[in-house]
Amino acid sequence: MSLAEAVKRAGSFEALLPYLLDGRILARAAGFQTWPPGSPEISQLYKTRPTPEIPPEMWGEAYDIDPVAGRACFAVDDIADLMAFGIEIEPAAVDKWFPTASASGPRDAGGRDPDNDWDGAAGHVGAWVDAHGPLPRRKNGQPNRARAVELMTEWFDKEDPPAPARESIYRWLRTNPRPEWWM
């Protein structure tokens, strides 16, 4: 993960820094360069960083950190500093210490349905039946509850709280039969 994304997840570089310092989150760089560029001691500084990992203790000497550019300067020598670029942060560790909040919870978190006006919804279906005739039946003669569920959902959508899940409406119809709707 990029340094910018890790900083965003942590909220600030200052919040991320303790995790980098003690090695709970590891970092690596695509490359290193002496700073200022062209210092004659470049060969000596490069010898100190033969691998792309940034040792945790180096973060204590970090300055001029640019998360968007993915680079940081480290004071490693009295003559020249070392600039790491293309810094990547260990994603699994960032996920562990700075988990993302889910965008939204599940649509149905379970538990009891909100207190809906079931009588009002049933009255809406009853008024529709009075105006348009009985609801359809299945080929075997049993009531087809789908149209009743649609009409109740239509009524709930205009009311507060929001419409219950369709399964809840089917369950209500099974426990509160209205045979007159299909006559």
GROMACS elastic network, one bead per residue, 0.5 to 0.9 nm:
[ bonds ]
;  ai    aj funct       b0    kb
    1     4     6  0.82445   500
    1     5     6  0.64323   500
    1     6     6  0.67537   500
    1    87     6  0.87911   500
    1    88     6  0.54891   500
    1    89     6  0.52239   500
    1    90     6  0.64200   500
    1    91     6  0.52600   500
    1    94     6  0.86021   500
    2     5     6  0.52534   500
    2     6     6  0.63560   500
    2     7     6  0.86891   500
    2    67     6  0.80066   500
    2    68     6  0.84841   500
    2    70     6  0.68685   500
    2    86     6  0.80474   500
    2    87     6  0.65565   500
    2    89     6  0.59304   500
    2    90     6  0.88035   500
    2    91     6  0.85946   500
    3     6     6  0.50994   500
    3     7     6  0.61317   500
    3     8     6  0.85290   500
    3    27     6  0.86317   500
    3    66     6  0.85643   500
    3    67     6  0.52060   500
    3    68     6  0.72612   500
    3    69     6  0.84496   500
    3    70     6  0.55615   500
    3    71     6  0.80974   500
    3    86     6  0.84515   500
    3    87     6  0.59544   500
    3    88     6  0.56377   500
    3    89     6  0.58454   500
    4     7     6  0.51730   500
    4     8     6  0.61244   500
    4     9     6  0.86506   500
    4    66     6  0.82134   500
    4    68     6  0.51152   500
    4    69     6  0.78813   500
    4    70     6  0.66917   500
    5     9     6  0.61396   500
    5    10     6  0.85851   500
    5    67     6  0.81731   500
    5    68     6  0.86024   500
    5    89     6  0.87663   500
    6     9     6  0.51013   500
    6    10     6  0.61430   500
    6    11     6  0.84785   500
    6    12     6  0.87348   500
    6    13     6  0.83890   500
    6    16     6  0.76038   500
    6    67     6  0.86429   500
    6    88     6  0.88413   500
    6    89     6  0.68128   500
    6    90     6  0.88097   500
    6    91     6  0.79743   500
    6    94     6  0.65752   500
    6    98     6  0.84478   500
    7    10     6  0.50496   500
    7    11     6  0.58832   500
    7    12     6  0.51819   500
    7    13     6  0.52523   500
    7    14     6  0.85711   500
    7    15     6  0.79602   500
    7    16     6  0.64664   500
    7    67     6  0.70785   500
    8    11     6  0.50794   500
    8    12     6  0.64311   500
    8    13     6  0.82863   500
    9    12     6  0.79758   500
    9    16     6  0.88351   500
    9    94     6  0.77493   500
    9    95     6  0.86379   500
    9    98     6  0.59977   500
    9    99     6  0.75829   500
    9   100     6  0.71628   500
   10    13     6  0.72026   500
   10    14     6  0.85731   500
   10    15     6  0.58508   500
   10    16     6  0.56959   500
   10    94     6  0.80978   500
   10    97     6  0.83577   500
   10    98     6  0.58420   500
   10    99     6  0.89165   500
   11    14     6  0.83714   500
   11    15     6  0.65945   500
   11    16     6  0.79667   500
   12    15     6  0.52918   500
   12    16     6  0.65898   500
   12    17     6  0.88073   500
   13    16     6  0.50027   500
   13    17     6  0.59606   500
   13    65     6  0.85061   500
   13    67     6  0.81571   500
   14    17     6  0.52022   500
   14    18     6  0.75766   500
   15    18     6  0.68285   500
   15    19     6  0.80768   500
   16    19     6  0.56447   500
   16    20     6  0.65816   500
   16    21     6  0.89582   500
   16    25     6  0.85722   500
   16    94     6  0.89274   500
   17    20     6  0.50654   500
   17    21     6  0.60738   500
   17    22     6  0.87412   500
   17    59     6  0.73618   500
   17    60     6  0.85526   500
   18    21     6  0.50336   500
   18    22     6  0.62798   500
   18    23     6  0.84967   500
   18    24     6  0.84923   500
   18    59     6  0.89786   500
   19    22     6  0.55409   500
   19    23     6  0.60799   500
   19    24     6  0.50674   500
   19    25     6  0.53977   500
   19    26     6  0.82780   500
   19    56     6  0.87440   500
   19    97     6  0.85348   500
   20    23     6  0.52203   500
   20    24     6  0.63038   500
   20    25     6  0.51157   500
   20    26     6  0.61505   500
   20    27     6  0.74887   500
   20    55     6  0.87724   500
   20    56     6  0.56794   500
   20    57     6  0.83457   500
   20    59     6  0.67123   500
   21    24     6  0.78649   500
   21    25     6  0.82360   500
   21    26     6  0.89141   500
   21    55     6  0.84257   500
   21    57     6  0.57246   500
   21    58     6  0.76781   500
   21    59     6  0.57129   500
   21    60     6  0.65980   500
   22    25     6  0.78061   500
   22    56     6  0.60742   500
   22    57     6  0.75604   500
   23    26     6  0.57410   500
   23    27     6  0.88592   500
   23    55     6  0.80596   500
   23    56     6  0.53484   500
   23    57     6  0.84081   500
   24    56     6  0.88877   500
   24    93     6  0.69441   500
   24    94     6  0.89603   500
   24    97     6  0.86784   500
   25    56     6  0.85505   500
   25    89     6  0.71947   500
   25    90     6  0.60870   500
   25    91     6  0.84514   500
   25    92     6  0.86159   500
   25    93     6  0.54161   500
   25    94     6  0.66848   500
   25    97     6  0.85921   500
   26    53     6  0.77941   500
   26    54     6  0.74911   500
   26    55     6  0.79513   500
   26    56     6  0.71885   500
   26    88     6  0.87260   500
   26    89     6  0.60922   500
   26    90     6  0.54066   500
   26    91     6  0.89940   500
   26    93     6  0.77974   500
   27    52     6  0.85717   500
   27    53     6  0.60282   500
   27    54     6  0.55684   500
   27    55     6  0.78095   500
   27    56     6  0.81083   500
   27    87     6  0.67558   500
   27    88     6  0.56955   500
   27    90     6  0.59949   500
   28    31     6  0.86365   500
   28    51     6  0.85636   500
   28    52     6  0.51499   500
   28    54     6  0.51451   500
   28    55     6  0.84818   500
   28    84     6  0.85680   500
   28    86     6  0.81337   500
   28    87     6  0.56359   500
   28    88     6  0.54674   500
   28    89     6  0.66348   500
   28    90     6  0.82466   500
   29    32     6  0.71032   500
   29    51     6  0.88561   500
   29    52     6  0.51561   500
   29    53     6  0.63475   500
   29    54     6  0.68481   500
   29    70     6  0.86818   500
   29    71     6  0.81831   500
   29    84     6  0.57791   500
   29    85     6  0.56754   500
   29    86     6  0.52133   500
   29    88     6  0.61561   500
   29    89     6  0.88317   500
   30    52     6  0.63862   500
   30    84     6  0.75514   500
   30    85     6  0.59865   500
   30    87     6  0.63450   500
   30    88     6  0.78967   500
   31    52     6  0.66236   500
   31    83     6  0.84218   500
   31    84     6  0.59150   500
   31    85     6  0.56080   500
   31    86     6  0.67489   500
   31    87     6  0.83262   500
   32    46     6  0.74674   500
   32    49     6  0.77925   500
   32    52     6  0.81629   500
   32    82     6  0.65538   500
   32    83     6  0.55158   500
   32    85     6  0.62184   500
   32    86     6  0.89589   500
   33    36     6  0.84390   500
   33    37     6  0.68547   500
   33    38     6  0.87635   500
   33    42     6  0.77711   500
   33    45     6  0.85315   500
   33    46     6  0.78287   500
   33    81     6  0.84821   500
   33    82     6  0.57583   500
   33    83     6  0.51240   500
   33    84     6  0.65371   500
   33    85     6  0.79947   500
   34    37     6  0.53318   500
   34    38     6  0.69679   500
   34    39     6  0.64899   500
   34    41     6  0.81339   500
   34    42     6  0.59381   500
   34    45     6  0.70954   500
   34    46     6  0.80738   500
   34    73     6  0.89633   500
   34    80     6  0.63525   500
   34    81     6  0.56748   500
   34    83     6  0.58771   500
   34    84     6  0.87546   500
   35    38     6  0.76405   500
   35    39     6  0.71172   500
   35    73     6  0.75763   500
   35    74     6  0.88782   500
   35    80     6  0.56836   500
   35    82     6  0.54647   500
   35    83     6  0.59817   500
   36    39     6  0.63355   500
   36    80     6  0.65917   500
   36    81     6  0.70576   500
   36    82     6  0.83568   500
   36    83     6  0.86769   500
   37    42     6  0.85834   500
   37    80     6  0.87957   500
   38    41     6  0.83856   500
   38    42     6  0.71571   500
   39    42     6  0.57296   500
   39    79     6  0.82503   500
   39    80     6  0.66382   500
   40    43     6  0.76508   500
   40    44     6  0.88546   500
   40    80     6  0.88475   500
   41    44     6  0.54197   500
   41    45     6  0.64302   500
   41    46     6  0.87459   500
   41    79     6  0.77738   500
   41    80     6  0.72797   500
   42    45     6  0.51817   500
   42    46     6  0.60295   500
   42    47     6  0.85353   500
   42    80     6  0.82641   500
   43    46     6  0.51922   500
   43    47     6  0.62259   500
   43    48     6  0.89128   500
   44    47     6  0.51886   500
   44    48     6  0.67356   500
   45    48     6  0.52212   500
   45    49     6  0.68986   500
   45    76     6  0.82312   500
   45    77     6  0.80971   500
   45    80     6  0.82952   500
   45    81     6  0.82860   500
   45    82     6  0.72249   500
   46    49     6  0.52067   500
   46    50     6  0.65132   500
   46    82     6  0.86725   500
   47    50     6  0.57665   500
   48    51     6  0.88258   500
   49    52     6  0.71031   500
   49    53     6  0.80751   500
   49    54     6  0.82789   500
   50    53     6  0.88015   500
   51    54     6  0.82575   500
   53    56     6  0.89933   500
   54    57     6  0.83976   500
   54    58     6  0.67725   500
   54    59     6  0.79612   500
   54    84     6  0.83641   500
   54    87     6  0.88529   500
   55    58     6  0.55022   500
   55    59     6  0.74930   500
   56    59     6  0.57382   500
   56    60     6  0.78531   500
   57    60     6  0.56938   500
   57    61     6  0.77219   500
   58    61     6  0.54257   500
   58    62     6  0.66546   500
   58    74     6  0.67745   500
   58    75     6  0.82634   500
   58    76     6  0.78669   500
   59    63     6  0.85339   500
   59    74     6  0.73812   500
   60    63     6  0.87835   500
   60    74     6  0.84047   500
   61    73     6  0.82403   500
   61    74     6  0.52599   500
   61    75     6  0.52901   500
   61    76     6  0.72083   500
   62    65     6  0.70674   500
   62    72     6  0.65360   500
   62    73     6  0.56445   500
   62    75     6  0.65338   500
   63    72     6  0.64152   500
   63    73     6  0.53743   500
   63    74     6  0.60889   500
   63    75     6  0.76266   500
   64    71     6  0.83452   500
   64    72     6  0.57246   500
   64    73     6  0.57162   500
   64    74     6  0.83248   500
   65    69     6  0.88120   500
   65    70     6  0.80264   500
   65    71     6  0.61332   500
   65    73     6  0.65833   500
   66    69     6  0.54548   500
   66    70     6  0.58919   500
   66    71     6  0.54170   500
   66    72     6  0.60511   500
   67    71     6  0.64036   500
   67    72     6  0.79379   500
   67    87     6  0.84347   500
   68    71     6  0.79892   500
   69    72     6  0.88133   500
   69    85     6  0.77866   500
   69    86     6  0.75794   500
   69    87     6  0.86781   500
   70    84     6  0.82545   500
   70    85     6  0.58352   500
   70    86     6  0.51044   500
   70    87     6  0.50057   500
   70    88     6  0.75286   500
   71    83     6  0.69423   500
   71    84     6  0.53667   500
   71    86     6  0.60835   500
   71    87     6  0.58487   500
   72    82     6  0.84413   500
   72    83     6  0.56786   500
   72    84     6  0.54821   500
   72    85     6  0.67778   500
   72    87     6  0.81018   500
   73    81     6  0.67119   500
   73    82     6  0.56773   500
   73    84     6  0.63036   500
   73    85     6  0.88057   500
   74    77     6  0.88447   500
   74    81     6  0.57450   500
   74    82     6  0.52056   500
   74    83     6  0.61412   500
   74    84     6  0.78216   500
   75    78     6  0.77252   500
   75    80     6  0.75926   500
   75    82     6  0.65892   500
   75    83     6  0.88550   500
   76    79     6  0.87628   500
   76    80     6  0.74134   500
   76    81     6  0.55139   500
   76    82     6  0.64972   500
   77    80     6  0.55165   500
   77    81     6  0.58594   500
   77    82     6  0.81944   500
   78    81     6  0.76659   500
   84    87     6  0.67496   500
   85    88     6  0.89945   500
   88    91     6  0.85505   500
   89    93     6  0.84627   500
   89    94     6  0.77096   500
   90    93     6  0.57044   500
   90    94     6  0.64924   500
   90    95     6  0.89034   500
   91    94     6  0.50989   500
   91    95     6  0.61199   500
   91    96     6  0.86058   500
   92    95     6  0.50330   500
   92    96     6  0.62218   500
   92    97     6  0.88105   500
   93    97     6  0.62028   500
   93    98     6  0.81572   500
   94    97     6  0.52653   500
   94    98     6  0.53783   500
   94    99     6  0.70831   500
   95    98     6  0.53021   500
   95   100     6  0.71353   500
   96    99     6  0.58313   500
  100   103     6  0.86276   500
  101   104     6  0.83749   500
  102   105     6  0.68080   500
  104   107     6  0.83081   500
  105   108     6  0.83610   500
  105   109     6  0.75518   500
  106   109     6  0.56157   500
  107   110     6  0.89496   500
  108   111     6  0.84195   500
  108   165     6  0.78031   500
  110   113     6  0.81125   500
  112   115     6  0.86828   500
  113   116     6  0.78014   500
  113   164     6  0.65277   500
  113   165     6  0.83384   500
  113   168     6  0.77784   500
  114   161     6  0.68717   500
  114   162     6  0.82200   500
  114   163     6  0.87933   500
  114   164     6  0.73005   500
  115   118     6  0.84896   500
  115   161     6  0.73735   500
  116   119     6  0.87259   500
  116   120     6  0.87710   500
  116   121     6  0.87665   500
  116   156     6  0.78253   500
  116   159     6  0.86113   500
  116   160     6  0.76445   500
  116   161     6  0.64036   500
  116   162     6  0.80070   500
  116   163     6  0.75464   500
  116   164     6  0.75269   500
  117   120     6  0.52950   500
  117   121     6  0.64792   500
  117   122     6  0.87600   500
  117   156     6  0.80073   500
  117   159     6  0.85074   500
  117   160     6  0.87811   500
  117   161     6  0.88036   500
  118   121     6  0.51137   500
  118   122     6  0.61019   500
  118   123     6  0.84788   500
  118   152     6  0.84958   500
  118   156     6  0.87296   500
  118   169     6  0.89732   500
  118   172     6  0.84184   500
  119   122     6  0.50004   500
  119   123     6  0.59913   500
  119   124     6  0.85936   500
  120   124     6  0.62890   500
  120   125     6  0.88499   500
  120   152     6  0.88740   500
  120   155     6  0.80500   500
  120   156     6  0.87020   500
  121   124     6  0.50353   500
  121   125     6  0.64817   500
  121   126     6  0.86701   500
  121   151     6  0.78835   500
  121   152     6  0.50970   500
  121   153     6  0.79528   500
  121   154     6  0.86155   500
  121   155     6  0.57279   500
  121   156     6  0.66452   500
  122   125     6  0.51364   500
  122   126     6  0.61262   500
  122   127     6  0.86176   500
  122   148     6  0.87197   500
  122   151     6  0.88558   500
  122   152     6  0.68212   500
  122   178     6  0.87621   500
  123   127     6  0.60774   500
  123   128     6  0.85396   500
  124   127     6  0.51545   500
  124   128     6  0.62284   500
  124   129     6  0.86902   500
  124   151     6  0.73725   500
  124   152     6  0.70961   500
  124   155     6  0.67375   500
  125   128     6  0.50207   500
  125   129     6  0.61857   500
  125   130     6  0.86487   500
  125   148     6  0.65846   500
  125   151     6  0.59814   500
  125   152     6  0.65332   500
  125   155     6  0.85715   500
  125   181     6  0.78546   500
  126   129     6  0.50766   500
  126   130     6  0.62202   500
  126   131     6  0.86963   500
  126   180     6  0.85471   500
  126   181     6  0.67176   500
  127   130     6  0.50325   500
  127   131     6  0.62383   500
  127   132     6  0.85737   500
  128   131     6  0.51170   500
  128   132     6  0.58631   500
  128   133     6  0.75569   500
  128   134     6  0.86816   500
  128   151     6  0.82583   500
  129   132     6  0.51913   500
  129   134     6  0.52672   500
  129   135     6  0.67667   500
  129   180     6  0.88751   500
  129   181     6  0.62093   500
  129   182     6  0.84677   500
  130   133     6  0.58215   500
  130   134     6  0.77792   500
  130   181     6  0.87585   500
  132   135     6  0.85775   500
  133   181     6  0.82174   500
  133   182     6  0.84815   500
  133   183     6  0.85744   500
  134   137     6  0.88661   500
  134   180     6  0.78118   500
  134   181     6  0.53271   500
  134   183     6  0.57540   500
  135   143     6  0.77539   500
  135   144     6  0.74791   500
  135   145     6  0.82869   500
  135   147     6  0.68338   500
  135   148     6  0.73270   500
  135   181     6  0.58576   500
  135   183     6  0.78729   500
  136   143     6  0.67704   500
  136   144     6  0.59073   500
  136   145     6  0.83385   500
  136   147     6  0.75304   500
  136   181     6  0.89550   500
  136   182     6  0.65217   500
  137   140     6  0.78025   500
  137   141     6  0.55325   500
  137   142     6  0.55850   500
  137   145     6  0.82300   500
  137   182     6  0.68144   500
  138   141     6  0.51998   500
  138   142     6  0.53547   500
  138   143     6  0.60596   500
  138   144     6  0.54868   500
  139   142     6  0.74458   500
  140   143     6  0.89043   500
  141   144     6  0.86666   500
  142   182     6  0.88817   500
  143   146     6  0.89025   500
  143   179     6  0.80570   500
  143   181     6  0.87366   500
  143   182     6  0.62810   500
  144   147     6  0.68416   500
  144   148     6  0.78775   500
  144   182     6  0.84120   500
  145   148     6  0.51587   500
  145   149     6  0.61618   500
  145   150     6  0.86968   500
  145   170     6  0.72866   500
  145   173     6  0.76593   500
  146   149     6  0.50771   500
  146   150     6  0.62528   500
  146   151     6  0.87489   500
  146   170     6  0.82816   500
  147   150     6  0.50070   500
  147   151     6  0.62329   500
  147   152     6  0.85909   500
  148   151     6  0.51512   500
  148   152     6  0.61051   500
  148   153     6  0.84806   500
  148   169     6  0.89386   500
  148   170     6  0.88447   500
  148   173     6  0.84322   500
  148   181     6  0.84990   500
  149   152     6  0.51119   500
  149   153     6  0.59552   500
  149   154     6  0.84366   500
  149   166     6  0.70057   500
  149   169     6  0.62127   500
  149   170     6  0.67142   500
  149   173     6  0.83105   500
  150   153     6  0.51053   500
  150   154     6  0.60707   500
  150   155     6  0.86884   500
  150   166     6  0.87373   500
  151   154     6  0.50059   500
  151   155     6  0.63437   500
  151   156     6  0.87144   500
  152   155     6  0.50832   500
  152   156     6  0.61318   500
  152   157     6  0.85637   500
  152   163     6  0.86151   500
  152   169     6  0.76710   500
  153   157     6  0.59856   500
  153   158     6  0.87934   500
  153   163     6  0.61528   500
  153   164     6  0.79231   500
  153   165     6  0.88342   500
  153   166     6  0.76840   500
  153   169     6  0.80529   500
  154   157     6  0.52977   500
  154   158     6  0.69373   500
  154   163     6  0.84860   500
  155   158     6  0.55577   500
  155   159     6  0.68063   500
  155   163     6  0.82972   500
  156   159     6  0.50312   500
  156   160     6  0.72900   500
  156   161     6  0.78714   500
  156   162     6  0.64670   500
  156   164     6  0.77726   500
  157   160     6  0.77257   500
  157   161     6  0.86021   500
  157   162     6  0.61769   500
  157   163     6  0.55411   500
  158   162     6  0.81824   500
  158   163     6  0.85461   500
  159   162     6  0.66475   500
  159   163     6  0.77159   500
  160   163     6  0.77930   500
  161   164     6  0.84250   500
  163   166     6  0.83385   500
  164   167     6  0.81127   500
  164   168     6  0.61655   500
  164   169     6  0.68839   500
  165   168     6  0.52576   500
  165   169     6  0.67020   500
  165   170     6  0.89539   500
  166   169     6  0.50877   500
  166   170     6  0.63064   500
  166   171     6  0.85859   500
  167   170     6  0.50800   500
  167   171     6  0.60861   500
  167   172     6  0.85777   500
  168   172     6  0.60987   500
  168   173     6  0.86093   500
  169   173     6  0.62066   500
  169   174     6  0.86823   500
  170   173     6  0.50897   500
  170   174     6  0.62994   500
  170   175     6  0.87924   500
  171   174     6  0.51428   500
  171   175     6  0.63465   500
  171   176     6  0.84838   500
  172   175     6  0.52048   500
  172   176     6  0.57700   500
  172   177     6  0.81946   500
  173   177     6  0.54886   500
  173   178     6  0.75541   500
  174   177     6  0.57512   500
  177   180     6  0.88777   500
  178   181     6  0.58999   500
  178   182     6  0.79619   500
  179   182     6  0.56869   500
  179   183     6  0.66956   500
  180   183     6  0.52361   500
